[in-house]
């Protein structure tokens, strides 16, 4: 009986661990992206002369929860992501400083940074509410902003856009 209990508990922990690890890097935004931490993103952007796409979200946020499956399912966002160092931060990982809240601390926010790690406040959601320039609620809004960021900051798809 003791061996059976040990095996049962062990199996449960393996299954639970797998479920928890299933979407840890993507945090609901999709595991298919090459997500890196904010600190690693700053280094990679500089080393590779690539802009960064920074997605700021919270685990408890309804609007964030609504955006995540749309983001994760978008083939176009995935294709465009190769032109960026992809970073998503949630909860306490949000970088500090007013540059990361150009028009407020609402969420979700998507910011684009140049290869030197400087937020580009002119790269906004042109399809959204002008009062919340960095708020995105669907994949089309995200892809249009990504295309604008590639044009403004350079990238391999620059000629295709």
FITORMAR-391446 format. One record per residue: x, y, z of N, C-alpha, C in turn; residue number from 1. Coordinates in Angstrom, 2 decimals, padded with zeros to 5 digits. Example, Ala and Ser with C-alpha at 12.3 -4.5 7.8 and 13.67 -1.06 7.14 Angstrom:
REM FITORMAR-391446
REC_013.19_-005.69_007.80_012.30_-004.50_007.80_013.20_-003.30_007.80_1
REC_012.85_-002.25_007.08_013.67_-001.06_007.14_012.90_000.03_007.87_2
REM end
This chain:
REM FITORMAR-391446
REC_000.83_-001.20_000.00_000.00_000.00_000.00_000.87_001.25_000.00_1
REC_001.95_001.22_000.77_002.83_002.39_000.86_003.49_002.69_-000.49_2
REC_003.92_001.65_-001.18_004.52_001.82_-002.50_003.50_002.42_-003.47_3
REC_002.28_001.94_-003.43_001.22_002.47_-004.29_000.98_003.95_-004.01_4
REC_000.93_004.34_-002.75_000.72_005.74_-002.37_001.88_006.61_-002.86_5
REC_003.08_006.10_-002.72_004.26_006.85_-003.16_004.22_007.05_-004.68_6
REC_003.87_005.98_-005.42_003.78_006.09_-006.88_002.67_007.05_-007.29_7
REC_001.55_006.97_-006.61_000.42_007.85_-006.91_000.79_009.31_-006.67_8
REC_001.42_009.59_-005.56_001.84_010.96_-005.24_002.89_011.43_-006.24_9
REC_003.84_010.55_-006.57_004.88_010.90_-007.54_004.29_011.22_-008.91_10
REC_003.34_010.41_-009.35_002.68_010.65_-010.63_001.93_011.98_-010.61_11
REC_001.24_012.25_-009.52_000.50_013.50_-009.38_001.45_014.70_-009.47_12
REC_002.59_014.62_-008.81_003.54_015.73_-008.83_004.12_015.94_-010.23_13
REC_004.39_014.87_-010.95_004.90_014.98_-012.32_003.86_015.65_-013.21_14
REC_002.61_015.20_-013.11_001.54_015.77_-013.92_001.32_017.24_-013.56_15
REC_001.30_017.53_-012.27_001.12_018.92_-011.82_002.28_019.78_-012.29_16
REC_003.49_019.29_-012.16_004.67_020.04_-012.61_004.62_020.33_-014.10_17
REC_004.20_019.34_-014.88_004.07_019.53_-016.32_003.03_020.55_-016.66_18
REC_001.92_020.53_-015.96_000.84_021.50_-016.22_001.29_022.91_-015.86_19
REC_002.01_023.04_-014.77_002.48_024.36_-014.37_003.54_024.89_-015.32_20
REC_004.38_023.99_-015.83_005.46_024.42_-016.72_005.00_024.61_-018.15_21
REC_003.77_024.20_-018.45_003.28_024.21_-019.82_003.42_025.57_-020.49_22
REC_003.08_026.63_-019.84_003.12_027.96_-020.45_003.78_028.95_-019.49_23
REC_004.95_028.60_-018.98_005.60_029.48_-018.03_006.33_030.61_-018.72_24
REC_007.01_030.30_-019.81_007.77_031.34_-020.52_006.83_032.29_-021.25_25
REC_005.82_031.74_-021.88_004.88_032.55_-022.64_003.82_033.21_-021.78_26
REC_003.55_032.62_-020.63_002.57_033.18_-019.69_001.22_033.46_-020.33_27
REC_000.81_032.57_-021.21_-000.47_032.72_-021.87_-000.38_033.41_-023.22_28
REC_000.74_034.05_-023.51_000.93_034.76_-024.77_001.46_033.84_-025.87_29
REC_001.84_032.63_-025.51_002.31_031.66_-026.49_003.73_031.21_-026.25_30
REC_003.90_029.91_-026.18_005.23_029.32_-025.99_006.04_029.32_-027.27_31
REC_005.42_029.54_-028.42_006.12_029.48_-029.70_007.03_030.69_-029.94_32
REC_006.93_031.70_-029.11_007.78_032.88_-029.24_009.09_032.67_-028.50_33
REC_010.12_033.38_-028.94_011.42_033.31_-028.27_011.46_034.34_-027.14_34
REC_010.67_034.10_-026.10_010.61_035.04_-024.98_011.91_035.01_-024.19_35
REC_012.34_036.18_-023.75_013.49_036.30_-022.85_013.11_037.25_-021.72_36
REC_013.90_037.24_-020.67_013.66_038.16_-019.56_013.97_039.59_-020.00_37
REC_013.50_040.55_-019.25_013.76_041.95_-019.58_015.26_042.23_-019.60_38
REC_015.97_041.76_-018.59_017.41_042.00_-018.50_018.14_041.37_-019.69_39
REC_017.80_040.12_-020.00_018.42_039.46_-021.16_018.01_040.15_-022.46_40
REC_016.78_040.63_-022.51_016.30_041.34_-023.69_017.10_042.59_-023.98_41
REC_017.43_043.34_-022.94_018.24_044.55_-023.13_019.60_044.20_-023.73_42
REC_020.22_043.13_-023.22_021.52_042.69_-023.73_021.42_042.21_-025.18_43
REC_020.42_041.37_-025.45_020.26_040.82_-026.80_019.94_041.90_-027.83_44
REC_019.12_042.86_-027.44_018.78_043.95_-028.36_020.04_044.70_-028.78_45
REC_020.88_044.99_-027.81_022.12_045.72_-028.10_023.08_044.85_-028.93_46
REC_023.28_043.61_-028.51_024.20_042.71_-029.20_023.78_042.45_-030.65_47
REC_022.48_042.31_-030.87_021.97_041.95_-032.20_021.43_043.14_-032.99_48
REC_021.56_044.34_-032.41_021.05_045.56_-033.05_019.60_045.36_-033.50_49
REC_018.78_044.91_-032.56_017.38_044.57_-032.83_016.49_045.32_-031.85_50
REC_015.33_045.80_-032.30_014.40_046.44_-031.36_013.76_045.40_-030.44_51
REC_013.25_045.88_-029.32_012.58_045.03_-028.36_011.09_045.32_-028.35_52
REC_010.30_044.28_-028.25_008.86_044.41_-028.03_008.62_043.98_-026.59_53
REC_008.11_044.89_-025.79_007.90_044.65_-024.36_006.40_044.61_-024.07_54
REC_005.92_043.45_-023.65_004.51_043.28_-023.30_004.42_043.27_-021.78_55
REC_003.68_044.24_-021.24_003.52_044.36_-019.79_002.09_043.93_-019.45_56
REC_001.98_042.92_-018.59_000.66_042.39_-018.24_000.66_041.90_-016.80_57
REC_-000.52_041.63_-016.28_-000.68_041.15_-014.90_-001.53_039.89_-014.92_58
REC_-001.28_039.01_-013.97_-002.01_037.75_-013.90_-003.48_037.96_-013.56_59
REC_-003.81_039.00_-012.86_-005.17_039.24_-012.38_-006.00_040.12_-013.32_60
REC_-005.42_040.61_-014.38_-006.05_041.60_-015.26_-006.97_040.95_-016.30_61
REC_-008.22_041.36_-016.31_-009.18_040.83_-017.28_-008.84_041.16_-018.71_62
REC_-008.42_042.38_-018.98_-008.05_042.77_-020.35_-006.81_042.00_-020.82_63
REC_-005.89_041.73_-019.91_-004.71_040.94_-020.25_-005.11_039.52_-020.59_64
REC_-006.00_038.94_-019.79_-006.48_037.58_-020.04_-007.20_037.49_-021.38_65
REC_-007.90_038.54_-021.76_-008.61_038.56_-023.04_-007.64_038.65_-024.22_66
REC_-006.55_039.40_-024.07_-005.58_039.57_-025.16_-004.73_038.32_-025.37_67
REC_-004.38_037.64_-024.32_-003.41_036.53_-024.40_-003.75_035.47_-025.45_68
REC_-004.96_034.90_-025.48_-005.21_033.87_-026.50_-005.20_034.42_-027.92_69
REC_-005.59_035.67_-028.10_-005.56_036.29_-029.43_-004.11_036.45_-029.89_70
REC_-003.26_036.89_-028.98_-001.84_037.07_-029.26_-001.22_035.71_-029.59_71
REC_-001.50_034.73_-028.74_-000.91_033.40_-028.90_-001.33_032.73_-030.21_72
REC_-002.53_032.99_-030.68_-003.06_032.33_-031.88_-002.67_033.03_-033.18_73
REC_-002.09_034.20_-033.12_-001.82_034.98_-034.33_-000.54_034.53_-035.04_74
REC_-000.72_034.01_-036.24_000.42_033.62_-037.07_001.20_034.86_-037.52_75
REC_000.50_035.97_-037.74_001.19_037.18_-038.20_002.07_037.78_-037.11_76
REC_001.57_037.80_-035.87_002.41_038.28_-034.76_003.64_037.39_-034.66_77
REC_003.45_036.09_-034.76_004.58_035.16_-034.68_005.59_035.43_-035.77_78
REC_005.13_035.63_-036.99_006.03_035.91_-038.11_006.81_037.21_-037.87_79
REC_006.11_038.25_-037.46_006.76_039.54_-037.22_007.69_039.50_-036.01_80
REC_007.44_038.60_-035.08_008.25_038.55_-033.86_009.72_038.28_-034.13_81
REC_010.05_037.69_-035.28_011.45_037.41_-035.59_012.26_038.70_-035.76_82
REC_011.59_039.82_-035.96_012.29_041.10_-036.09_012.52_041.80_-034.76_83
REC_012.12_041.15_-033.66_012.21_041.77_-032.33_012.85_040.83_-031.33_84
REC_013.39_041.42_-030.30_013.68_040.68_-029.08_012.37_040.72_-028.31_85
REC_011.82_039.56_-028.02_010.49_039.46_-027.43_010.58_039.30_-025.91_86
REC_009.93_040.22_-025.20_009.94_040.21_-023.73_008.52_040.38_-023.24_87
REC_008.12_039.54_-022.29_006.87_039.79_-021.60_007.13_039.74_-020.10_88
REC_006.62_040.72_-019.41_006.79_040.81_-017.97_005.42_040.85_-017.33_89
REC_005.31_040.18_-016.21_004.03_040.21_-015.51_004.25_040.51_-014.03_90
REC_003.22_041.05_-013.44_003.19_041.33_-012.02_004.40_042.15_-011.58_91
REC_005.19_041.65_-010.65_006.30_042.42_-010.07_007.51_042.56_-010.99_92
REC_007.51_041.93_-012.15_008.63_042.03_-013.07_008.60_043.32_-013.91_93
REC_007.50_044.04_-013.84_007.38_045.26_-014.64_008.53_046.20_-014.34_94
REC_009.24_046.67_-015.36_010.36_047.58_-015.12_009.86_048.89_-014.51_95
REC_010.69_049.44_-013.66_010.33_050.70_-013.00_010.84_051.89_-013.80_96
REC_010.14_053.00_-013.66_010.53_054.23_-014.33_009.41_054.77_-015.19_97
REC_009.34_056.07_-015.26_008.26_056.73_-016.00_008.30_056.41_-017.49_98
REC_009.48_056.06_-018.03_009.56_055.74_-019.45_008.74_054.51_-019.80_99
REC_008.45_053.65_-018.82_007.66_052.45_-019.06_006.16_052.68_-018.84_100
REC_005.82_053.94_-018.50_004.42_054.35_-018.36_004.24_055.70_-019.05_101
REC_004.48_055.76_-020.37_004.47_057.05_-021.06_003.17_057.82_-020.94_102
REC_002.05_057.12_-020.83_000.78_057.82_-020.65_-000.08_057.15_-019.58_103
REC_000.57_056.49_-018.65_-000.15_055.87_-017.54_000.27_054.42_-017.31_104
REC_-000.19_053.87_-016.20_000.20_052.53_-015.80_-000.84_051.47_-016.09_105
REC_-001.77_051.73_-017.00_-002.80_050.75_-017.34_-002.15_049.51_-017.97_106
REC_-002.91_048.45_-018.04_-002.43_047.20_-018.62_-003.53_046.54_-019.43_107
REC_-003.19_045.74_-020.39_-001.84_045.48_-020.87_-001.29_046.67_-021.66_108
REC_000.01_046.80_-021.62_000.70_047.81_-022.42_001.76_047.10_-023.26_109
REC_001.91_047.54_-024.48_002.99_047.05_-025.33_003.83_048.25_-025.73_110
REC_005.10_048.15_-025.42_006.05_049.22_-025.74_007.11_048.67_-026.67_111
REC_007.63_049.53_-027.51_008.72_049.17_-028.39_009.94_049.98_-027.97_112
REC_011.07_049.29_-027.84_012.33_049.90_-027.44_013.33_049.74_-028.57_113
REC_014.17_050.73_-028.75_015.21_050.59_-029.77_016.29_049.64_-029.25_114
REC_017.30_049.39_-030.06_018.33_048.43_-029.69_019.16_048.89_-028.49_115
REC_019.09_050.16_-028.15_019.78_050.67_-026.96_018.90_050.60_-025.71_116
REC_017.69_050.05_-025.85_016.82_049.89_-024.70_016.02_051.12_-024.34_117
REC_015.88_052.05_-025.27_015.14_053.28_-025.03_013.72_053.12_-025.57_118
REC_012.73_053.38_-024.70_011.33_053.31_-025.11_011.08_054.33_-026.21_119
REC_010.34_053.90_-027.24_010.00_054.77_-028.37_008.55_055.22_-028.21_120
REC_008.32_056.37_-027.57_006.96_056.79_-027.26_006.09_057.10_-028.48_121
REC_006.70_057.28_-029.65_005.92_057.57_-030.86_005.33_056.31_-031.50_122
REC_005.79_055.14_-031.06_005.27_053.89_-031.61_004.09_053.45_-030.75_123
REC_002.91_053.76_-031.25_001.68_053.59_-030.48_000.67_052.72_-031.24_124
REC_-000.42_052.42_-030.57_-001.54_051.71_-031.18_-002.40_052.73_-031.92_125
REC_-002.18_052.86_-033.20_-002.92_053.85_-034.00_-004.37_053.43_-034.24_126
REC_-004.69_052.17_-033.97_-006.05_051.68_-034.17_-006.88_051.72_-032.87_127
REC_-006.26_052.16_-031.79_-006.93_052.13_-030.50_-007.38_053.49_-030.02_128
REC_-007.70_053.57_-028.75_-008.14_054.78_-028.08_-006.93_055.71_-027.88_129
REC_-006.98_056.94_-028.38_-005.83_057.84_-028.25_-005.49_058.21_-026.80_130
REC_-006.41_057.96_-025.88_-006.11_058.21_-024.46_-005.24_057.11_-023.87_131
REC_-005.21_055.94_-024.49_-004.44_054.80_-024.01_-003.62_054.27_-025.18_132
REC_-002.57_054.99_-025.52_-001.82_054.76_-026.75_-001.09_053.42_-026.83_133
REC_-000.87_052.77_-025.68_-000.08_051.54_-025.67_-000.93_050.34_-025.25_134
REC_-002.24_050.50_-025.26_-003.18_049.44_-024.91_-003.61_048.72_-026.19_135
REC_-003.57_047.40_-026.14_-003.93_046.58_-027.30_-004.96_045.55_-026.88_136
REC_-005.99_045.36_-027.70_-007.03_044.39_-027.34_-007.21_043.29_-028.38_137
REC_-006.49_043.38_-029.51_-006.60_042.31_-030.50_-005.32_042.20_-031.33_138
REC_-005.24_041.13_-032.09_-004.03_040.83_-032.86_-003.77_041.85_-033.97_139
REC_-004.82_042.35_-034.61_-004.63_043.33_-035.68_-003.94_044.58_-035.15_140
REC_-004.36_045.05_-034.00_-003.72_046.22_-033.40_-002.24_045.96_-033.16_141
REC_-001.93_044.78_-032.66_-000.53_044.43_-032.36_000.28_044.35_-033.65_142
REC_-000.24_043.68_-034.67_000.53_043.52_-035.90_000.78_044.86_-036.59_143
REC_-000.21_045.74_-036.57_-000.01_047.06_-037.20_001.09_047.84_-036.47_144
REC_001.09_047.76_-035.16_002.13_048.46_-034.39_003.50_047.82_-034.63_145
REC_003.54_046.51_-034.73_004.81_045.83_-035.00_005.37_046.25_-036.36_146
REC_004.50_046.34_-037.37_004.94_046.78_-038.70_005.50_048.20_-038.65_147
REC_004.82_049.07_-037.91_005.30_050.46_-037.76_006.65_050.49_-037.05_148
REC_006.80_049.64_-036.03_008.05_049.60_-035.29_009.20_049.10_-036.16_149
REC_008.93_048.10_-036.99_009.98_047.60_-037.90_010.40_048.70_-038.87_150
REC_009.42_049.42_-039.40_009.74_050.52_-040.33_010.56_051.61_-039.64_151
REC_010.17_051.95_-038.41_010.85_053.03_-037.69_012.22_052.62_-037.14_152
REC_012.34_051.38_-036.72_013.54_050.95_-036.01_014.44_050.02_-036.81_153
REC_014.00_049.66_-038.00_014.78_048.77_-038.84_014.43_047.32_-038.56_154
REC_014.71_046.49_-039.49_014.41_045.07_-039.35_014.43_044.40_-040.70_155
REC_014.49_043.09_-040.70_014.64_042.35_-041.95_013.45_042.45_-042.86_156
REC_012.25_042.74_-042.32_011.06_042.82_-043.15_010.80_044.25_-043.64_157
REC_011.71_045.13_-043.39_011.51_046.55_-043.71_011.05_046.76_-045.14_158
REC_011.61_046.01_-046.09_011.24_046.19_-047.49_009.88_045.58_-047.83_159
REC_009.44_044.63_-047.02_008.20_043.92_-047.30_006.97_044.67_-046.81_160
REC_007.14_045.63_-045.91_006.00_046.27_-045.25_005.42_047.42_-046.02_161
REM end
